[in-house]
Amino acid sequence: MSAAGNAAARARAWLHEVQATVCDVFDPCEFGTVVRATRYPGYFDFNIVRIERDPRMSVEALVAFADKALAEHAHRRIDFELADVAEPLRASFAPYGYASERLVWMRHETARPDVPGGIAIEEVPYDTVRPLRLGWFAEDFPEAQLGGHLAEAREVGLRLGARVFAVMDGGDPLGYAQLDGLGQSAEITQVYVRADHRGRGIGTALTCAAIDAAGDVDELWIVGDDEGRPKDLYARLGFRPVWTMVELLRLPQRPEGGT
């Protein structure tokens, strides 16, 4: 296997390890695995149809498969682990209510550069940044109902050894980064800055703090939107893209007459 192929395989292995830690149902199918966490039914990331090989199926058939496989959940999530297989199909999922996103997995490989000082970062308890978690969810999923997601995310985060770093203004958090770890590997899973404080270098400072906190791990991962700007920031901080996947998500349907 080439070096690039090996790096991609290691990224997939890390993702699968995280899912194996959190999830309790793994049903193999012809083209991959249906992965579910029955304790966290509303957590999109851990209740998915994981497509690991070319399914050689129509979009209509894949949608029907996901409807059956995830019938116990209000959302639908299909992850294509081979982006080139997903790309020709992405647009055809939209009429079924799915939004799609290309995600690039990046591994930290070179030392981060020095960044301007003056931004104080502190490690804080998980719940200190709860207002920012609410804000992030509202930005990313404005049409979705929050339900019990924050409680589920908290339990999962602590299970993965989450460490939280924040920029504080008195008692108010302005931005935070979260670092999760298993064994000798880790992932910066979240970097978020309040909208009215963006453009000040806070996100960069938080990411650097998480990199430093990871220490001498075997591998440190971060995931960015392959079609957005964050991956360029991560590249400047020493991360290199190694694997691209496509995530398809259909949010829970609102009840008839609901708001």
PAMAR-168354 format. One record per residue (C-alpha): x, y, z. Coordinates in nm, 2 decimals, m for minus. Each point is the difference from the previous one (the first is absolute). Example, Ala and Ser with C-alpha at 12.3 -4.5 7.8 and 13.67 -1.06 7.14 Angstrom:
<pts>
1.23:m0.45:0.78 .
0.14:0.34:m0.07 .
</pts>
This chain:
<pts>
0.00:0.00:0.00 .
0.13:0.35:m0.08 .
0.08:0.25:0.27 .
m0.31:0.20:m0.10 .
m0.22:m0.31:0.01 .
0.14:m0.10:0.33 .
m0.08:0.34:0.15 .
m0.35:m0.01:m0.13 .
m0.04:m0.35:0.15 .
0.12:0.12:0.34 .
m0.25:0.29:m0.01 .
m0.28:m0.25:m0.07 .
0.12:m0.23:0.27 .
0.00:0.29:0.25 .
m0.36:0.09:m0.09 .
m0.11:m0.36:0.03 .
0.17:m0.03:0.34 .
m0.19:0.30:0.12 .
m0.33:m0.15:m0.13 .
0.09:m0.34:0.16 .
0.05:0.18:0.34 .
m0.34:0.17:m0.01 .
m0.23:m0.22:m0.20 .
m0.15:m0.34:0.09 .
m0.15:m0.12:m0.33 .
0.21:m0.09:m0.31 .
m0.21:m0.17:m0.27 .
0.21:m0.10:m0.30 .
m0.15:0.04:m0.34 .
0.12:m0.06:m0.36 .
0.16:0.33:m0.03 .
0.09:0.10:0.35 .
m0.14:0.01:0.35 .
m0.31:0.15:0.17 .
0.14:0.16:0.32 .
m0.23:0.10:0.28 .
0.03:0.12:0.36 .
m0.33:m0.09:0.16 .
0.08:0.20:0.32 .
0.04:0.31:m0.22 .
m0.28:m0.02:m0.26 .
0.01:0.36:m0.09 .
0.37:0.03:m0.05 .
0.05:0.03:m0.38 .
0.37:m0.10:0.00 .
m0.06:m0.34:0.16 .
m0.31:m0.13:m0.17 .
0.09:m0.03:m0.37 .
0.01:m0.22:m0.31 .
0.38:m0.03:m0.05 .
0.07:m0.06:m0.37 .
0.35:m0.16:m0.02 .
m0.01:m0.13:m0.36 .
m0.18:0.10:m0.32 .
m0.36:m0.11:0.07 .
m0.08:m0.01:m0.37 .
m0.35:0.11:0.09 .
m0.23:0.28:m0.11 .
m0.05:0.30:0.22 .
m0.36:m0.11:0.04 .
0.11:m0.34:0.12 .
0.25:0.15:0.25 .
m0.26:0.24:0.14 .
m0.24:m0.30:0.05 .
0.28:m0.20:0.16 .
0.07:0.29:0.25 .
m0.37:0.04:0.08 .
m0.02:m0.36:0.10 .
0.34:m0.02:0.17 .
m0.05:0.31:0.21 .
m0.38:m0.03:0.04 .
0.04:0.04:0.38 .
0.16:0.34:m0.04 .
m0.15:0.34:m0.10 .
0.29:0.09:m0.22 .
0.17:m0.18:m0.29 .
0.38:0.00:m0.05 .
0.20:m0.16:m0.28 .
0.38:0.02:0.00 .
0.19:m0.08:m0.31 .
0.35:m0.09:0.09 .
0.11:0.02:m0.36 .
m0.06:0.35:m0.12 .
0.04:m0.08:m0.37 .
m0.28:m0.25:0.03 .
m0.23:0.25:0.16 .
0.07:0.31:m0.21 .
m0.21:m0.10:m0.31 .
m0.29:m0.07:0.23 .
0.00:0.29:0.23 .
m0.24:0.23:m0.18 .
m0.25:m0.29:m0.04 .
m0.05:m0.03:0.37 .
m0.12:0.36:0.04 .
m0.36:m0.07:m0.12 .
m0.02:m0.26:0.29 .
0.08:0.27:0.25 .
0.37:m0.08:0.05 .
0.27:0.27:0.03 .
0.35:m0.11:m0.10 .
0.34:0.11:0.11 .
0.35:m0.11:m0.10 .
0.22:m0.04:0.31 .
0.38:m0.01:m0.01 .
0.19:m0.18:0.27 .
0.33:0.16:0.08 .
0.29:m0.14:0.20 .
0.24:0.23:0.19 .
0.35:m0.06:m0.15 .
0.21:0.32:0.04 .
0.05:0.23:0.29 .
m0.25:0.28:0.02 .
0.14:0.35:m0.06 .
0.01:0.26:0.28 .
m0.32:0.20:0.02 .
m0.04:0.35:0.14 .
m0.04:0.01:0.37 .
m0.25:0.20:0.21 .
m0.28:m0.25:m0.01 .
m0.04:m0.18:0.34 .
m0.10:m0.36:m0.03 .
m0.11:m0.21:0.30 .
m0.11:m0.35:0.05 .
m0.35:m0.01:0.13 .
m0.27:m0.25:0.12 .
m0.21:m0.14:m0.28 .
m0.31:0.19:0.10 .
0.16:0.34:0.00 .
m0.05:0.04:m0.38 .
m0.36:m0.13:m0.01 .
m0.12:0.34:m0.14 .
0.24:m0.04:m0.29 .
m0.11:m0.36:m0.07 .
m0.36:0.13:m0.02 .
0.11:0.27:m0.24 .
0.19:m0.24:m0.22 .
m0.30:m0.24:m0.03 .
m0.23:0.29:m0.09 .
0.25:0.11:m0.27 .
0.05:m0.34:m0.15 .
m0.35:m0.14:0.04 .
m0.24:0.30:0.01 .
m0.30:m0.21:m0.11 .
0.07:m0.29:0.24 .
m0.14:m0.04:0.35 .
0.28:m0.04:0.26 .
m0.18:m0.26:0.21 .
0.24:m0.19:0.22 .
0.30:0.05:m0.22 .
0.21:0.21:0.24 .
m0.04:m0.26:0.28 .
0.10:m0.28:m0.24 .
0.30:0.20:m0.13 .
0.11:0.07:0.35 .
0.00:m0.37:0.10 .
0.17:m0.10:m0.32 .
0.27:0.27:0.04 .
0.08:m0.09:0.35 .
0.02:m0.37:m0.10 .
0.26:0.10:m0.26 .
0.20:0.20:0.26 .
m0.10:0.34:m0.13 .
0.21:0.29:0.11 .
m0.13:0.35:m0.07 .
0.20:0.32:m0.05 .
m0.17:0.34:m0.01 .
0.05:0.37:m0.03 .
m0.20:0.17:0.28 .
m0.13:0.35:0.05 .
m0.08:0.00:0.37 .
m0.24:m0.29:0.03 .
m0.10:0.00:m0.36 .
0.17:m0.24:m0.25 .
0.09:0.17:m0.34 .
0.14:m0.31:m0.17 .
0.11:m0.36:0.08 .
0.18:m0.30:m0.14 .
m0.06:m0.36:0.11 .
0.26:m0.28:m0.01 .
m0.11:m0.36:0.02 .
0.24:m0.30:0.04 .
0.02:m0.37:m0.01 .
0.32:m0.18:0.08 .
0.29:0.17:m0.17 .
m0.21:0.19:m0.26 .
m0.21:0.31:0.03 .
m0.23:0.22:m0.20 .
m0.09:0.37:0.02 .
m0.37:m0.05:m0.04 .
m0.14:0.35:0.05 .
0.13:0.36:m0.05 .
m0.26:0.27:0.03 .
0.01:0.37:0.05 .
m0.30:0.22:0.07 .
m0.10:0.19:m0.31 .
0.06:0.35:0.14 .
0.36:m0.09:0.09 .
0.11:m0.16:m0.32 .
0.29:0.14:m0.20 .
0.22:0.07:0.31 .
0.21:m0.32:m0.01 .
m0.19:m0.17:0.27 .
m0.07:m0.32:m0.21 .
0.37:m0.02:m0.09 .
0.11:0.04:0.36 .
m0.25:m0.26:0.12 .
0.11:m0.25:m0.26 .
0.37:0.05:0.10 .
m0.09:m0.05:0.36 .
m0.16:m0.33:m0.08 .
0.30:m0.11:m0.21 .
0.23:0.08:0.29 .
m0.22:m0.18:0.25 .
0.00:m0.31:m0.22 .
0.37:m0.04:0.07 .
0.19:m0.29:m0.13 .
m0.28:m0.21:m0.14 .
0.06:m0.24:m0.29 .
m0.26:0.18:m0.21 .
m0.20:0.32:0.03 .
m0.30:0.04:m0.23 .
m0.23:0.29:m0.09 .
m0.29:0.01:m0.26 .
m0.09:0.29:m0.22 .
m0.25:0.08:m0.27 .
0.18:m0.09:m0.32 .
m0.19:0.28:m0.18 .
0.05:0.26:0.27 .
0.27:0.22:0.16 .
0.09:m0.18:0.32 .
0.22:m0.26:m0.17 .
0.23:0.28:m0.12 .
0.04:0.12:0.36 .
0.07:m0.36:0.11 .
0.26:m0.04:m0.27 .
0.18:0.31:0.12 .
0.01:m0.15:0.35 .
0.17:m0.32:m0.12 .
m0.28:m0.23:m0.10 .
0.01:m0.19:m0.33 .
m0.31:m0.14:m0.18 .
0.00:m0.38:m0.02 .
m0.35:m0.11:m0.07 .
m0.33:0.14:m0.13 .
m0.35:m0.14:0.07 .
m0.35:0.12:m0.08 .
m0.27:0.04:0.27 .
m0.37:0.00:m0.08 .
m0.24:0.11:0.26 .
m0.38:0.03:0.01 .
m0.11:0.19:0.31 .
m0.29:m0.12:0.21 .
m0.33:0.10:m0.14 .
m0.20:0.25:0.19 .
m0.35:m0.11:0.12 .
m0.29:0.11:m0.21 .
m0.09:0.35:0.11 .
0.32:0.03:0.21 .
0.22:0.30:0.02 .
</pts>
